[in-house]
Amino acid sequence: MFRPTNAALAVALATTLASTAALAAEKAKPRFVDDPYPSTYERIASPPVLIRGATVLTGTGERLEGADVLMRDGRIEAVGTGLAADGATVVDGTGKWVTPGLIDVHSHLGVYASPNVGAHSDGNEMTSPVTPNVWAEHSVWPQDPGFAAALAGGITSLQILPGSANLVGGRGVTLKNVPATSYQAMKFPGAPWGLKMACGENPKRVYGGRGTAPSTRMGNVAGYRAAFIDAAEYLAKNKPKSDEGGKRRWWQGSDDGADSDQATGGKRDLKLDTLAGAINGDIQVHIHCYRADEMTTMLDLANEFGFKVAAFHHGVEAYKLADRLAEEGVCGALWADWWGFKMEAFDGIQENIALVDRPANSCAIVHSDSEEGIQRLNQEAAKVIAHAGLAGMDIPPERAIRWLTQNAAKSLGVLDRTGTLEAGKMADVVVWNGTPFSVYAKAEQVYIDGARVYDIDDPRRRPTSDFLLGQGANARQGMTGGVE
């Protein structure tokens, strides 16, 4: 009979406390970030799993040789040597490497789904330069075959963002990479939304080409400021006051359960909800920005209106202000070597991520922004290691893995739940055939919340999209598509 160990009891207590704290935090949140489309995600029930004798990169900067990882009830129970668990499925980790599940903080899977046709182009709401009222999750198509391809590359969580046509593109959503019928069943429980903003060439090209504002970079900044001025006024108008005799604002809900505008004199505004949530720190701000000078402008904008930048995305010139990013706790979610495809991407260098990673308290991230690159995020990180080495910077695997796990989770506001192999966290785990930083690396097994959802040697655990299954059935029956 299994008797709970001290570690098991600690995990159970930590899980209970975390759930209680999450519930309390959820009740305390204002209606700016109420979720009428809540997560319905449920972890897949699975037996305990013990991976034994592997090289383990914990995601905290530690590398353990010949180590074990024990997963139970969807959580990491213990990481160490000589672990044992009655009734656990034992996986021989000899010669294998184990890492936390990889996290891509910049993806458009589901909103620019495969096949890449106009009917699947749902990422940019190009009807206004400021559209914080739109939510990427409402465009996510769970049948996108790209999700399964990403899973085979070790991706266990990912942030789906709107495109970069607008100054403010809307809310992004963090998903667990599991097969599902609805996006709610993929939605990472308790993860904050991200707010997608974009600076530079894209907004001014899209709207300047139409003869409307913005058409210049100064027009971009004027547009951000106008939007956040409106949001600041909205916040002030809806701020609870101690002298109101217990009256509740609409964003706090009502005592009798009925929604009401009576306390505000104005109706709810979905655009300003999102921007107010960002100012309050309840929504993570992610900014598509390439040039160093524009990143400094956006940091000053954040200071002006009191919001925090979680990460700059793409940032080919981030190396020029690596120290400031580290000092202000801003992550750089960057490509390994994409550059030169437009003027603002011209001054990129292949050591960018390595230089952003050098200062104390830095937060460098490798991201994809690609339905193909997401399948090889580990190899993108390997490129960075190689180019850094040529420049005299030796980066060990235990540090580099943080670019794909710990730092990524931090930028999404979910580091307390995933991103590292620590007791009590979600058992999102990848077993590799060798070092993950190799062109020959393959994810042999992928676990999400302790369930083996992908196995390179087991066809039953290689998910296939309903869309692809349907295409195969049609082809076998000689059916062709038509227009209705």
N, C-alpha and C positions, 0 to 999 in steps of 0.2 A: 504493500500500500504506500502511495506517495505521501510523504510528510513534508509540509512546507518548510523550506530552509529559511534562514534569516534573509538571504537575498530575495527569495520569493515573497516573503512578507514585506520587505522593503519596497519591492516593485508594486505589490498590491496597494500598499499605503500611499505610495507616490501617485499611482494611477487614480486612486480615490480623491486625494487632495487636489490633483490637477483637474479632475472632473468638477469638483466642487468650486474650485477657483474659476474655472471657465464658465460655469453656470452663473456665478455671481457677477463676473465681468460682463456676461451677455446681458443680464438684467440691468446692469448699470449703464449700458450703452444708450445714447440718444437715438431717436428714430432716424437720424441721418443715415445710420448704417443698419437699420432693421433689415431683415432678409425675408421678403415674401416668397422667395424661391429657395427654401433652405436645403441643405445637403440631406440626402437620404442614403448616403454611403454607409454600408455595413461591411465590416471586414469578413473575409471568407473564413469560416471555421476550419481549424487545422490542428493537428497534433503538435506536441512539442518537437522541436528540431534542434539537434546538436551538431554543429559543424566542428569537426575535430582536426587539429593539427595543421592549420593553415597559416599563411602569412597574412596577418590582419592589419589593415590600415583603419584605424578607428574614426578618422575624420577630425580628431582633436589635435593632430600633429604627432600622434604616437604610432609606432610600428611595432607589432608583436610577432615574434617568430614562433612557429609551432603552437599556436594559440587556438583556443576554442571559443565558439560563439553559441550561446544557448538562447533559443527563442521559445517563449511560452505565452499563450493567450494573447497573441498579437503584439507582444512587447519583447524587447531585449531584456532577458533576465540577468545574464552575466556574460562577461568577456574575461577570459583568463586562460590558465592552463590546468589540465587535470580535472576539468568539469565533468560531472556525471548527472544524469537525470533518468529516473526510471520511466520506461514507456516512451522515451523520445526516439524519433527517427534519427538515425546517425548518418551523417554525410561525411565521407572520408575527404578531408581537406588537404591531404598530402600533395605537395606540389602546387596547390591552388592558392590564389589570393582572394581575400574577402574584404569588401568595402561596404560602406553605407550605400543605399540606393542613390543613383545619380539624379540630380535635379536640374532641369533646364528652366531658367528664369525668363527666357524670351522665346516663346513659340507661338505659331499661328495655326497649329494643327486644329482641325475642326472648324475654323473660321475661314481658312483658305485650304479647303480639304482636297484630297485626291479623289478622282481625277481633277486636274486643274482646269476647270471650265467656268464660264461666266456664272452659271447657276450656283456655284460653290464660292463665289467671291463675296464674302460677308464680313470682311475685316475692317473696311473703312466706310464710315458714314459721312461721305463727302458732300453734305448738304449745308454745312456751316463749319467755320473754322474752330468753333468751340462746342463740342458735343459731349460733355461729361455725363449727360443723361443716359447715354447708351451703355449697355453692359455686354462685354464680349461673350459671356456665358449664354446669352440669348441667341447667339449665332452658332454655338458649338454643335457640330454634327458628330455624335458619338461613334457613328459607323465609319468615320475616316480611317482607312487602312494604315495611315501614318502612325496611329497610336500603337498598334501591334509592332510595327517596325521599330519604333522607339523603344518599346519594352525589350526587344531582342538586343538592344544596345545598352541595357541596364538602367533605363530611365524609369524611375518609380513615381516621381511627381514632376509637374511642370506648370508654369504659369502661361495661360493663354491670354494674349494681349490683342487689343485692336491694332490696326495699322497706324502708320505715321503720317497720314495726309493732313491731319488737323493739329492745331496748337494744343488742344486738349481732346484726345481721341475717345475717352470713355474709361470704364472700369475693366480691369483684367480680373481673371479668376484663376485660382490655383486648384488643380485637379490631381487626384490619385490616378495613376495610369492603369486602370482596370477596365475590362470590357463591361459595357453597360448599355441599356436602352435609352436612358435619359442622362443629360449632363449632371443633373442633381445627384445621381447615383455615383458619379465620379468626383463630385465636389469635395475637396479636402475639408473635413469638418473643423469648423472654428478658425479657418485661415482668414486673415483680413483680405479685403480686396486690394488690388493695385490700381493706381490711377495712371493711365498712359498719357504722357505729354510728349511733344516733339518740338525741337527747335531746328533752326537752319533752313536748308534748301527745300525740304519737302513741302511744308505749308505754304511758303511764299511762291513756289512753283505751281502748286495746285490752284491756289486762289488768285495769284497774280496773273496766271494764264487766262483767268476768266474776267480779268479787269476789275476784280474786287479786292478788298483788303483781307489778309495782309499780302503785300507784294514785295516787301522788303524785310530785312531782319529787324529794323526799328519798328515796323508794323507788327511783327511777331510779338515783340516785348510789350508793345502797347496793348495788344490783344490779351496777353496773360494778365497784365495788371488790371485791365478793365474787368475781367472775369473774377479775379480774386477780390477786387473792391466790392463787387456785388455780393460775393460770398461772405465777406467780412461784415457787411451791413445786414445780411440775412442772419448771420450768427448773433449779432448784437440784438436784432429784433426778437429773436427767439430764445434768448438767454433767460433762464429762470431767475426770478427776482425774489429775494427773501421777504419782501413786503407785500406779496400778492395774496397773503392769506391762504396759502396752500393750493392756489390755482396751478393747473398743469398746462404746459404748452403742448401743441399737437405732436411735436417730435418726442415728447415724453410719454405719449399715450394718455388715456383718460382713466379715471378711477372706475367708471362704470363700463369700461371696455369699448365705448363708442368713440370714434374719431371725431374731432371737432376743431374748427378754425377759430372759435370764439376768442381764445386767449391771445391770438396773434394779429387779428385784423387782416390776414393775408393767407392765401392758399399755399399749399406745399409746392415746391419747385424742384423737380428731379435733377436739373443741372446743378443747382446750388446745394442740394443735399450732398452730392459727391464732393464738391469743392469744400463745403463746410466740414465734411468728414476728414478730408485731407488736412485741413488746418488744425483740426482737433487731434490729429495723429492716429485716427482710427482706420485710415486708408493709407497704404504705402504708396509713395510717389516714385514712379519710374519714368525717367526722361531719356528719350532718344536724342542724343546730342553727340556730335563728332569733334568739334573744335574746342581747344582749351579755353579760348576767350569766351565762347558762348557758355561753357560749363560754369565759368566764374560768374557770368551774368545771371545764370539760373540759380546759383547758390545765393547771390545777393537778392534775387527775387524771393527765394525761400525765406531769407532773413527778414525781408520787408513785410511779408504776410504771415510769418510765424509757422510755416510748415517745414517738414523735414524731407530732404531728398533721400530716398532709400538707396537708389542706384542710378548711375548714368549708364545707358546702354549704347553699345557700339564704340563710342569714345576713342577713336583711333589716336587722338592726341592726349589721352588721359595721363600718359607718362610725364607730361609737362607740368602737371599739378598733382603728382602722386602724394606729396607731403600734405597738401591742403585737404585732399580727399580723406586721408587717414586721420588728420586732426579733427575733421568734422564728422567722422564716422560714416562716410558715404562710400558705398561699394562701387566698383567699376565692373560692369558686366560686359565683357569684351570678346571680340573674335581673336583667334590665334594669329591670323595673317591676312584677313580681308582688308584691302586698301585700294585706293587709286581709281575706283569706279565712278567717282564724281569729285568735284573740286574740294568739297569739305572732307573728303576721305583721302586726300592726296598726301598728307604728311604723316602717314602711318609707318610704324616700324615693327619688326617681328619680335622685338623685346618688350613690347608695350605692357603685356600682362605681368611679365617678370619684374618690371620696374614699378608698376603699381603695387605689386606684392611685397616690395622691399621694406617700406617704413613699418615701424611698430604700429600695431593696431590697424593694419591695412585690411582691405576686404576686396581681393581680386576674385573675379568669377569668369569662367569660360561659359559662354552662351552660344546658341546656334542661330536663331532667326532663320531656320531652314528646315524643311521637312526631310532633307537628306543629311545635313550636318548633325541633326539630333540623334541619328543612328550611330554616330562615331564621335560623340563628345569626348570620350576618353582619348581618342587619337588626336583630337584638336589640342587637348592639354599636353599630349606628348610632344607636339610640335613646339609648344612654348618651352618645355624643358630643354629640347634640343637646341633651339636658338639662344636660350639663356646660357647654355653651356658653352656655345661658341663665343659668347661675349664675356666668358669668365665667371658666370653666376651658376653655381652648382645648386640645383633645387632637388631635394630628395623626394621620393614618391609620397612619403607621409605628409609633406607640406603641400605638394601639388594636388593631392586628392581633395583638399579643402576647397579648391576652386570649383569643384563639381558637387560638393556636399554641404559642409558646414557653412561656408560663406554664402552659398546660394540660399540655404534655408534662412539664414539671418536676414537677407534682403527681402524675403517674402514674409517675414514675421512668424515663422513656424519653427525656429531653431529649438524651442522648448519641447517640440514634439518629434522632430526628425532631423536628419542631416549628420548625425554621429551615432556610433555604436556605443551607447551608454545605457546602463540599466534604467528601465522605466520608459525609454523612448520607443516609438513605433519600430517594429522589426522589419524595416525596409532594408534589404540586404542583397548584395550581388556576390555570387561566387564566380571568379574568373579562372580561366585555364592557366594563367600565369600572370605576370605583371600586367596591370591594365594599360600601362603606358607603352604599348607596343602595337605595331601594325598587325601583328598576329594575334592580338588579344581577342578573346571571345567571352561573352557573358554566358556561362554554362547554365547557371540557375539564377533566377530572380525571385525574391520573396517580397511581398507587400503585406505588411501587418502579419508577418509570420507564415503566410500562405505561399506555397510555391506556385506562382502564376505563370512562370516560363521555365522550360527545361529544354535545352538544345537536343537532348537525347530522347525526349518523350513527346511524340506528336500530339498527345492529348493535352499537353501543357504548352502549346504554341498557339495562342489565340488567333483566330481569323475573323476579320470583320464580316458582319452580316451582309454588307454590300458585296464583298468579294464572293461569299458563298452564293449569293443570289446570281451574280454574273456567271459563276460556274454552272449553276443549275440551268440557267437560260441557254448557255452554250450547248450543254448536253442535250437539251430538248429542241435545239434548232430554232429558238425564239430570237426575234430581233426587236430592238426598241422602236418605239413610235412616238409621235407627238400627240398629246391630248389637249 
